[in-house]
Amino acid sequence: MDAFNVMLLGISRKLSEANLNDMKFLCKEKIPRKKMETITSPTELFTKLQELAEMSKDNLTFLIELLQQAHRNDLADEVKGYQCPPSRVETFVDEASNEDPLGQAFDIICESVGKDWKMLMRTLGLTDGTIDQVVYANPYNLREQIRHCLREWRRKKKENAKVSALIQALEKCRMKLVAERISDELNLSHGMS
């Protein structure tokens, strides 16, 4: 399956009929009226926009603007997340290095966080679109899914990506044992909030 179409399908499922009508209205100058009348779903609209070269895998600007104008900034953010997929993100520090406490914390989280890992990623501020892309790229490897999401969080937060922020998110998600393990193994003082 094509990741681009998977992303578009995910977006289309989250759009209401009112959102679709708003988007169709905004496309009046691009799509002839007779063709517009035949469009009854977001996927049909996306297909038509691709046929007209208004959007493609490499050019999602129009789709992002369309979603923003339809007051679906959440979905626009998912599309932006697709434009810079986590699986292609270059890591600027070797996470296994002993000199990188954040990388060590990532290792502990990958080993210790189980089925509720998506809740942790949402608490860290990752969108469902970003999480879905990571799952799609690593379908059978939970540790890699978690690691790629953590890398994406690090990339987005830049200098604000700190161990203390991870510990706070873990505590907020009631994963205190993992937070304590990170504090203990990195010799940090407890209660870093």
Contacts in CASP RR format, 6 or more apart in sequence:
PFRMAT RR
TARGET T0000
AUTHOR 0000-0000-0000
METHOD contacts of the structure
MODEL  1
MDAFNVMLLGISRKLSEANLNDMKFLCKEKIPRKKMETITSPTELFTKLQ
ELAEMSKDNLTFLIELLQQAHRNDLADEVKGYQCPPSRVETFVDEASNED
PLGQAFDIICESVGKDWKMLMRTLGLTDGTIDQVVYANPYNLREQIRHCL
REWRRKKKENAKVSALIQALEKCRMKLVAERISDELNLSHGMS
3 82 0 8 1.000
3 85 0 8 1.000
3 133 0 8 1.000
3 136 0 8 1.000
3 137 0 8 1.000
4 57 0 8 1.000
4 82 0 8 1.000
6 132 0 8 1.000
6 136 0 8 1.000
7 78 0 8 1.000
7 79 0 8 1.000
7 82 0 8 1.000
7 129 0 8 1.000
7 132 0 8 1.000
7 133 0 8 1.000
8 43 0 8 1.000
8 46 0 8 1.000
9 43 0 8 1.000
10 132 0 8 1.000
11 42 0 8 1.000
11 46 0 8 1.000
11 67 0 8 1.000
11 75 0 8 1.000
11 78 0 8 1.000
11 79 0 8 1.000
12 41 0 8 1.000
12 42 0 8 1.000
12 43 0 8 1.000
12 46 0 8 1.000
14 72 0 8 1.000
14 74 0 8 1.000
14 75 0 8 1.000
15 23 0 8 1.000
15 42 0 8 1.000
15 70 0 8 1.000
15 72 0 8 1.000
15 75 0 8 1.000
19 42 0 8 1.000
19 70 0 8 1.000
19 72 0 8 1.000
20 41 0 8 1.000
20 42 0 8 1.000
20 45 0 8 1.000
22 69 0 8 1.000
22 70 0 8 1.000
22 71 0 8 1.000
23 42 0 8 1.000
23 45 0 8 1.000
23 66 0 8 1.000
23 67 0 8 1.000
23 69 0 8 1.000
23 70 0 8 1.000
24 31 0 8 1.000
24 36 0 8 1.000
24 39 0 8 1.000
24 45 0 8 1.000
26 66 0 8 1.000
26 69 0 8 1.000
26 70 0 8 1.000
27 36 0 8 1.000
27 45 0 8 1.000
27 49 0 8 1.000
27 54 0 8 1.000
27 66 0 8 1.000
28 36 0 8 1.000
30 49 0 8 1.000
30 52 0 8 1.000
30 54 0 8 1.000
31 39 0 8 1.000
31 48 0 8 1.000
31 49 0 8 1.000
31 52 0 8 1.000
35 48 0 8 1.000
38 44 0 8 1.000
39 45 0 8 1.000
39 48 0 8 1.000
46 55 0 8 1.000
46 63 0 8 1.000
49 55 0 8 1.000
49 62 0 8 1.000
49 63 0 8 1.000
50 56 0 8 1.000
54 62 0 8 1.000
55 61 0 8 1.000
55 62 0 8 1.000
55 63 0 8 1.000
60 79 0 8 1.000
60 80 0 8 1.000
60 82 0 8 1.000
60 83 0 8 1.000
63 79 0 8 1.000
64 76 0 8 1.000
64 79 0 8 1.000
64 80 0 8 1.000
67 73 0 8 1.000
67 75 0 8 1.000
67 76 0 8 1.000
67 79 0 8 1.000
68 76 0 8 1.000
74 127 0 8 1.000
77 127 0 8 1.000
78 127 0 8 1.000
78 128 0 8 1.000
78 129 0 8 1.000
78 130 0 8 1.000
81 127 0 8 1.000
81 129 0 8 1.000
81 130 0 8 1.000
81 133 0 8 1.000
82 129 0 8 1.000
82 133 0 8 1.000
85 133 0 8 1.000
85 137 0 8 1.000
86 130 0 8 1.000
86 133 0 8 1.000
86 134 0 8 1.000
86 137 0 8 1.000
86 148 0 8 1.000
86 149 0 8 1.000
86 151 0 8 1.000
86 152 0 8 1.000
86 155 0 8 1.000
87 133 0 8 1.000
87 134 0 8 1.000
87 137 0 8 1.000
87 138 0 8 1.000
87 148 0 8 1.000
89 148 0 8 1.000
89 151 0 8 1.000
89 152 0 8 1.000
89 155 0 8 1.000
91 151 0 8 1.000
91 154 0 8 1.000
93 100 0 8 1.000
93 102 0 8 1.000
93 103 0 8 1.000
94 100 0 8 1.000
95 102 0 8 1.000
95 103 0 8 1.000
95 104 0 8 1.000
95 106 0 8 1.000
95 107 0 8 1.000
95 147 0 8 1.000
95 151 0 8 1.000
96 103 0 8 1.000
96 107 0 8 1.000
97 103 0 8 1.000
98 104 0 8 1.000
101 163 0 8 1.000
101 186 0 8 1.000
102 154 0 8 1.000
102 161 0 8 1.000
102 162 0 8 1.000
102 163 0 8 1.000
102 166 0 8 1.000
104 182 0 8 1.000
104 185 0 8 1.000
104 186 0 8 1.000
105 163 0 8 1.000
105 166 0 8 1.000
105 182 0 8 1.000
105 186 0 8 1.000
106 147 0 8 1.000
106 150 0 8 1.000
106 151 0 8 1.000
108 178 0 8 1.000
108 181 0 8 1.000
108 182 0 8 1.000
108 185 0 8 1.000
109 120 0 8 1.000
109 146 0 8 1.000
109 150 0 8 1.000
109 166 0 8 1.000
109 170 0 8 1.000
109 178 0 8 1.000
109 182 0 8 1.000
110 143 0 8 1.000
110 146 0 8 1.000
110 147 0 8 1.000
110 150 0 8 1.000
111 143 0 8 1.000
112 175 0 8 1.000
112 177 0 8 1.000
112 178 0 8 1.000
112 181 0 8 1.000
113 120 0 8 1.000
113 146 0 8 1.000
113 175 0 8 1.000
113 178 0 8 1.000
114 142 0 8 1.000
116 173 0 8 1.000
116 175 0 8 1.000
117 142 0 8 1.000
117 145 0 8 1.000
117 146 0 8 1.000
117 149 0 8 1.000
118 131 0 8 1.000
119 173 0 8 1.000
120 169 0 8 1.000
120 170 0 8 1.000
120 173 0 8 1.000
120 175 0 8 1.000
121 130 0 8 1.000
121 131 0 8 1.000
121 146 0 8 1.000
121 149 0 8 1.000
121 153 0 8 1.000
122 128 0 8 1.000
122 131 0 8 1.000
123 169 0 8 1.000
123 172 0 8 1.000
123 173 0 8 1.000
124 149 0 8 1.000
124 153 0 8 1.000
124 165 0 8 1.000
124 166 0 8 1.000
124 169 0 8 1.000
125 153 0 8 1.000
126 149 0 8 1.000
126 152 0 8 1.000
126 153 0 8 1.000
126 156 0 8 1.000
130 149 0 8 1.000
130 152 0 8 1.000
131 149 0 8 1.000
134 145 0 8 1.000
134 148 0 8 1.000
134 149 0 8 1.000
134 152 0 8 1.000
135 145 0 8 1.000
137 148 0 8 1.000
138 144 0 8 1.000
138 145 0 8 1.000
138 148 0 8 1.000
153 161 0 8 1.000
154 161 0 8 1.000
157 165 0 8 1.000
163 182 0 8 1.000
163 186 0 8 1.000
163 188 0 8 1.000
163 192 0 8 1.000
164 188 0 8 1.000
164 192 0 8 1.000
164 193 0 8 1.000
166 179 0 8 1.000
166 182 0 8 1.000
167 179 0 8 1.000
167 182 0 8 1.000
167 183 0 8 1.000
167 188 0 8 1.000
167 191 0 8 1.000
167 192 0 8 1.000
167 193 0 8 1.000
168 192 0 8 1.000
168 193 0 8 1.000
170 176 0 8 1.000
170 178 0 8 1.000
170 179 0 8 1.000
170 182 0 8 1.000
171 179 0 8 1.000
171 193 0 8 1.000
180 190 0 8 1.000
182 188 0 8 1.000
183 189 0 8 1.000
183 190 0 8 1.000
183 191 0 8 1.000
183 192 0 8 1.000
END
